[in-house]
Amino acid sequence: QVQLVESGGGLVQPGGSLRLSCAASGSIFNTVSMGWYRQAPGKQRELVARMRTSGTTDYADSVKGRFTISRDNAKNTVYLQMNNLKPEDTAVYYCRWVVAGNAYWGQGTQVTVNS
């Protein structure tokens, strides 16, 4: 089993920044990838950013140049640095780890971008 604990969401004005954290514990030895997804009201959950254990990354076109995914292997933590936030970034953000073919999700953290 894998447990994921997210933190760092909140309310921010347009143009502001937030950093999300996702700390993993449990059986994560065979991690394949770590990522962040988001779901806005009335919309499907979508990929925001993903990092494979090789270090390669993928980003949604809408966040390229503004968001950065990173990891701290010593802390088993993945981060999402979000800069120049826009109202359309408002959503619940979920951390997802893929371990040995199984996907695990965090509980979600709300990000609201509003003036």
C-alpha positions, 0 to 999 in steps of 0.5 A: 500500500501507498499513502499520499499526503498533499499540502500547499493549496490555498487562495491566491491572487492572479499572478501569484504562486503556490507550491504543492507538496505530496509526501509518499509513504509505504511500498513505493520501491517500484515507483514508475511515475509521480504526477499532479492532476486537477479537476475543476467543477464540472470538468474531467480530471486532467493531467497537469504534470508528470515525472517518471523515475528517469526524470523525464517530465510531461506538462499540460500545454496550459501550464508549460512555462508556469508550473514545474514538477520536482522531487526530493527522493530523500523525502519521498516527496514530489512538488508542483511549483505554480507561478503566474497563476490564473483563474482558470487554474482553480481546481482541486489538485491531486497527487498520483503515484504509479507503483508497480502498475498500480495508481494511488491518489492523494486526497486532493488540495484546493487551489483557488485563484481569485482576486 
